[in-house]
């Protein structure tokens, strides 16, 4: 009997089928060779159902197939596959709050990827949750699938929004007395009467904000001394038939605590005054501010991994709490390597000379922030990202990623205006061949004006802290009262004093010839050629974070022009400007920018100050809405004689119009004064709006102005500019 069993088994092994050939049908995304490498079966292997099942699982795991079957005819093993189609196009309809590209990235979908039913179903649920989180309860999303052919499919996500649900009841059970103050910062609040008016609470339910509201509500109590507050998660009840909801929290405030002693584990590391003070009510906001301030100071000192941990000691009897800031420093961190990526045009050395993260030196957050701002002020890059890779406890590698932006322009234009035919040609580049050198040439021609200029500027000569610049020009003007022919040049040398402070000294020489002076203006102008020889010392401070559109920091500079080093003119003019910028995106989650600008100019006669060298108000650089240089004191005959005192200021608010195109909408209010002996002899103001756009040709602005206080002035209700910073 045993001998018979052995013979049967041996016979089975001897006559097992051999796989002579392996074939695949329906392959679309991988080759047959690649498919064979995935399965653990070779030609000439014995056929095994177990191995075939394993092979099918291995092929499935690659994600290329909707179905796989196998067939074995005794010689050839065939895998019959149905490949997943590619997604040819994706449409998302009815989601006005979402940008398509951002949504697809969030969902993990894009054109060209494989169609996966499970991933599409997950995306459908995500979009449905989005609608409900925005207050559209009872929403649904329908996915429409259109097969173009067996290899391609179109997807369409269509929203069926539910109704907006309004909060009719809101309650803080246990603390109704503080309802209004406590709920002031919450997104989900009771609908007010006439809630649709601006500034009133519309009561719209937002599930997405419920978690944030809980944190804000708890922080309200923690900022008013209630350190033991017990706050339940929000209870929500919704009636979809009435589109109404009610929300309530249960609050147990506990006792109110004041701050006892406040101390820092190492006072030598942080000597500034704390926001958290003994005797005040405990305030979690002040506590967090202190933690952030101490941590930033430790970062500045080179402790990049420092941690600040507050420790508390509560006295129930006295209703006080002692706070101890425990500083955990870790090792000082040093920069090991700095790698620069993405600079397809700008030379490495041009970027490296702006870095404050230097190999071998201590890494600090201040140097990190200053490096980003310094690169941003160059105006060469569309984006700047600096990655930090900590490789050891005391070492970090820095990777500077930049995306090159346009720095040059070639402009030719023909137009027609009040001066007749207008011709313009302009070629300039602020970063020639990626060298950091700026140069340009421009020519303008109209019926009354001919101008030509050639200029050059090297901001870091031989990569040093010194700068060199020069320009030559010729300008011809046909004014109403006289003709002016001006030819000249200037040279400048400067030095970078600190990270944000620069100084320079320039010398200029101009030959100004006045001809064809009107008989009624003979006493105002000196006919013939006059030489202006002058020097101008300058000092400027710049802490902004971007060349074209700063969102933080300020700029301040002052210069003093002295004419009288030889030549015919003798006078002194001073120019002082300040600009401040603040972006609100970190505070309100929206890219709103506020800018303030002020400009003070003074002129003093030291022997001969021509009228055409005096001060004039009006135009884009001083007071929008009025013609350039159209406002000044006048003599008894009504002739403009220029001023010696000028002040101009402007406040501007801008918001993104088309973010990806760097187009913004802005509104402004300008105010200016000018006079001979005092600033306020002539006062004007204007307001308006405009569109700013950073184009490949430079910043472009369309400005619509409404002048105020005008008294027969020359006004300019629409203006256009290109090439000046916003």
KEFI-35132 format. One record per residue (C-alpha): y, x negated, z. Coordinates in steps of 0.05 Angstrom, whole numbers, plus 5000, padded with zeros to 4 digits. Example, Ala and Ser with C-alpha at 12.3 -4.5 7.8 and 13.67 -1.06 7.14 Angstrom:
BEGIN
491047545156 497947275143 
# end
This chain:
BEGIN
500050005000 504949445018 503249084953 504949714913 511949774945 513649054930 511649144857 516049764851 522149404880 521048794835 520249234776 526849584791 530548924795 527248664730 529449284691 536549384719 541649484662 546048894642 553548994625 554248664558 561448884545 567349164585 572549604550 578849984570 582150584538 589150864551 592250224575 599850234569 602949794623 597949224628 593448864579 585848894577 585648164599 589948324660 585748934675 579348524674 582348034723 583548604772 576248864774 570648464807 565848564748 564148064694 560448144629 552947994637 553248264709 548148784729 550849484729 552449744799 555750414816 558450104880 561949554842 564650054790 567650484846 570849874876 573649684808 576750374799 580050324868 582849634851 585749894786 588750494822 592050044873 596449734819 600050394811 599650424735 594951024727 594651764739 587051794731 581151324718 574051484698 568251034678 562551104627 556450644619 551850724559 546750204581 550649634548 558149764548 562149944610 568350334591 574150494637 577751114612 584851094639 590851564636 597051134646 603151394681 609051534634 615651174640 621851544664 626451584603 632251944636 634352224704 639452784716 641953014784 645653674780 649454044834 650653464882 658153394875 658652974939 654052434909 655051914855 649051894809 648051134811 648551104886 643851694894 638551384849 638950744888 638051124953 632051504925 628950884895 628851174825 631550874760 630550944685 624650554658 620450574721 613650914724 613451654737 610251754806 609152474828 609052284901 615551894897 618952454859 616652954912 619352504967 626052464929 626253214925 625453275001 630852745012 635853124969 634053785003 635253455071 641953185045 644353895028 642154175095 645353595132 651853765096 651554475124 648054835066 642255115105 636655445066 637754985007 632354774958 631554284901 627754414837 624953844796 624453984722 619653514685 619953464609 614753034573 617752724511 610952454493 604952204532 608651564549 615551814570 618452364614 625352634631 626952844702 632153344725 633653484798 637254154805 640154384871 639955094896 645155054952 644555505011 650755835040 655655445083 654355605156 660355675203 660155535278 662256165313 660355955384 660955275418 659855165492 659454595542 655154915596 657354625662 664154375639 667954915602 674454685633 674454055590 671954385526 678154275483 679353545502 671953365502 670553665434 676853415400 673452845363 667153225345 665453425273 661754055293 666754505328 668055245334 671555555274 678955675289 683156255267 685656105196 680855515196 681655425121 688755165132 689854405132 689654135202 685454715229 677954685245 673955035191 667755065235 663154815179 656354615206 654153905190 647153725213 648453005193 653852945245 650153255304 647352595327 654152255321 657352835358 652552745415 654552015421 661952175418 661352715471 657552255518 662751715506 668252215526 665252275595 663651535601 670851375584 673351825640 669351525697 663151965694 658051405692 652251855714 653552415664 647252785642 648153095573 642753465536 641753405461 645353975424 641954655423 643054965354 641755695336 643155925264 643056615234 642356505159 643157245144 650257205173 651456475156 653356355228 651255855280 652255705354 651855035389 651754875462 650554265506 648554265579 652953795619 652153515689 658153055699 656652755766 661852385806 667852015777 667851255789 673350745790 672550005775 671649535834 671148785819 671048505749 668547795736 666047335681 660246855692 664246265664 671746345666 672845685631 669945995567 674346625568 681146595600 684547205568 686247835607 680848365604 682049085584 677449305641 681649265705 680149375779 682550055804 682250405735 677350945718 671150675685 672250695610 666550525563 671350405505 675049865543 668349565565 666049515492 672649215472 671948675525 664848515503 667248445431 673248015450 669047545493 663647495441 668747335386 671846795429 664946485441 663646515366 670246155354 667945605402 661745495361 656645905400 654246315340 648346625378 652246785442 650847445477 655147815528 651248265575 655148695625 651748785692 653649345740 653549445815 654950155836 657350385904 655651115914 659451145980 665950855952 665151155882 666450465852 662850025803 663249275798 662548965729 659948265716 660047975645 654147515639 655047005583 648946735548 651246175503 645245865468 646245225429 652345075387 650545185314 652144675261 652644785186 646844435151 647644595077 652644985035 650145264968 654745604917 651946114869 654746574815 660546124794 659146134719 666245904704 669745624766 667744914783 663944784848 669344324875 674744854865 670845314911 668744784961 675944574974 677345274999 671345275047 672045195122 664545185132 663144445124 656244115130 655643755196 661144145230 660544695282 659645385253 664645905279 666046625260 673346435251 671545925197 666946445165 672546965162 677746455139 673146225083 672446925055 679947045059 681546375028 676946504968 679747204962 686846954958 685146544897 684347174855 678646864814 672947304837 671048044835 666647974896 665147454950 659047484996 657146935044 650046935071 648046575135 640846335143 639346055211 633945525201 633745235271 636645415339 642544965324 643044965248 645145465194 644945445118 650845775082 650146105013 656746284979 655546824926 661346974880 662247424819 667247154769 673147604752 678247564695 683747054708 687047004640 690347464589 692347474517 697548014504 701248204441 705248844437 710249214394 714449774421 720950154415 725850314470 733250344487 733849614464 730849784396 724549434371 720849064428 716148484413 712048104465 706847554463 703847264526 698146784539 696546564610 690746354654 690746234729 684145854726 683945454661 676745244645 675045384718 679444804741 684145214786 690045014744 694945564721 698945544657 702046034609 706946154553 710846784539 715647024486 719747674488 724447944435 728748564431 735548754401 739148484463 734347974493 730447364470 726246984522 721246424519 717846054576 712445524585 709845384655 704444974691 701944974763 696544564797 695744844868 691344274893 693043634854 686743194852 683643674903 688743444954 693343874997 699043744949 701244184891 705244044828 708744524781 713744534724 716845024675 721745024616 725145634588 730445904541 733546594549 738846944508 742047604531 746948054494 750248434551 755648954544 761148504572 758747824547 753147424514 749046924555 744946334530 740845994585 736545374577 733245004634 727344704669 724544634740 719544184776 716244314842 712043934892 708744274951 703844165007 698844585045 700744495118 695444925152 690245425129 695545955118 702145575115 705045215054 711644875039 714844634975 721144324946 723444464876 729044214832 731944584773 737244474720 740145024677 745445024622 748645714621 753445874565 757546514564 760846744499 763947364469 766847594536 769948284532 777548274538 777148744599 772348264635 775947604621 777747494694 770647614718 766947084677 768046354660 767246254585 763545664557 758045224583 756645154658 751344714689 747244944749 743644384786 739844614847 734344464898 730144994934 726144854997 720845385010 715945555066 710846115064 705346415107 699546815078 693747115118 691647655068 684447735045 685447854970 690047624914 691048294879 689648824931 689848585004 686949045057 688848615117 693748075138 700947945120 705247485078 712047195097 716246685062 723346435060 727045975013 734045685008 737045524940 742845034941 746744944877 751644364877 747743724865 752343564808 753744104756 759244634757 756545144807 756645094882 753345624924 747645774972 742646344964 736946515012 730946954998 726447215054 720447685043 715147975087 709248425068 703948725114 697349055094 692449485132 686049815107 683250415145 676150405116 672950125180 676450655222 675751285179 670451095128 675351175070 678850635031 685950815048 690950235047 697950215076 702849675054 709849525080 714649055045 721548805063 726348345025 732848035050 737447625005 743947275022 749046914978 754746465000 760346174956 761145424968 765945294911 763745704851 758946294854 758846644785 758047394782 751547314743 748746904802 750447414855 745747944881 743848604847 739449184871 734649614830 728149544792 720749434808 721848844854 727149164899 728249914889 724050334842 727350924808 733650534789 734850074730 733749334741 739949014774 743949654764 746849724835 752349274863 759349304891 764849434840 772149224833 778049694826 776749754751 769649984762 766549324740 760349084777 761848444813 755148324849 753748294923 752547774976 748148175023 741848535000 736248885037 730349255006 724149555038 718249965016 712350325048 706450495004 699850865014 694150804963 687251114955 681650984905 682051394841 676251084803 673250574850 668650224801 674450124752 679049864808 683950424794 688050704852 693051264863 699051084906 705251414936 711451044960 718251084992 723450544977 730050415012 735349904994 742349675013 747349194982 754448974996 759648424990 761148315064 755948765097 749149035078 750749785079 756449845030 751650174980 745350525003 740050834959 732851074966 727251344923 720251614928 714651724879 707551604859 703651184809 697050924784 695050204793 689349884755 686549174758 684849054685 682348444647 689648334626 692048344698 694548884746 697349484708 701950004739 704750674715 710250894763 713751574768 719951544812 724952044840 731651704858 735451974918 742851914937 744551734865 751951774847 752351684772 747351104775 742950854719 736151124739 729150994715 724351564729 718451244693 716750504692 710950084669 708849384690 703248894677 701648234709 704648324778 700748424842 700549114874 
# end
